[in-house]
Amino acid sequence: MPIDEDEWEEGRSAEAIEYKILDFLRKNKPKAYSFDELRGRFGKSKDLETVDREDFSQGLNQVMMDIADTIKINDALDQLIEEGKVERREIEQDIGTETYYRAK
């Protein structure tokens, strides 16, 4: 589906996302953040609870945006880890294992 000029201008490159994540993690070092916390901060998708359930296409569009955000942020974190700028650690918690990220 084609996009208009406004959507084009709102687009973000992978490098921009990596920079924003790294900048945030560095400013908040030594704190570590879960993937969901980072996705909530840097993702563009809305809470699915706010989507009009009567509008199937709107709901489907939100799900697709959420998937795209997840992939972009995951790829950015993987790249930052590969570059040695961010570290990942799995932490056991009461609800199970959670993966956290922080700047090196």
C-alpha positions, 0 to 999 in steps of 0.5 A, spaced: 500 500 500 503 506 498 504 512 503 503 519 503 508 525 504 506 525 511 507 518 512 514 518 509 517 524 513 515 520 519 519 514 517 525 512 521 531 509 519 534 503 522 540 507 524 536 513 527 533 508 532 539 505 534 542 512 535 536 513 540 536 507 543 543 507 545 543 515 547 537 513 552 541 507 555 547 511 556 543 517 559 540 512 564 546 507 565 547 503 569 539 502 569 537 496 565 531 496 561 526 490 558 525 489 551 517 491 552 520 497 556 524 499 550 519 497 545 514 502 549 518 508 549 521 507 541 515 504 538 510 507 534 504 503 535 498 504 540 496 500 545 491 495 542 486 496 547 485 503 544 483 501 537 476 501 535 474 494 535 468 495 529 474 497 524 477 491 523 482 494 518 484 499 523 486 493 528 489 489 523 494 495 521 495 496 529 497 489 529 502 490 523 505 496 526 506 493 532 510 487 529 514 492 525 516 496 531 518 489 534 522 487 528 526 494 528 527 495 535 530 487 536 534 488 530 537 495 532 538 492 539 542 486 536 546 491 532 548 495 538 550 488 542 554 486 536 558 493 536 559 492 543 555 498 545 550 494 549 549 488 553 543 483 554 542 479 560 537 474 562 534 475 569 530 470 573 524 474 576 517 471 579 514 471 573 519 468 569 525 470 565 526 477 562 531 479 558 534 486 559 539 491 556 543 496 558 549 500 555 556 498 556 
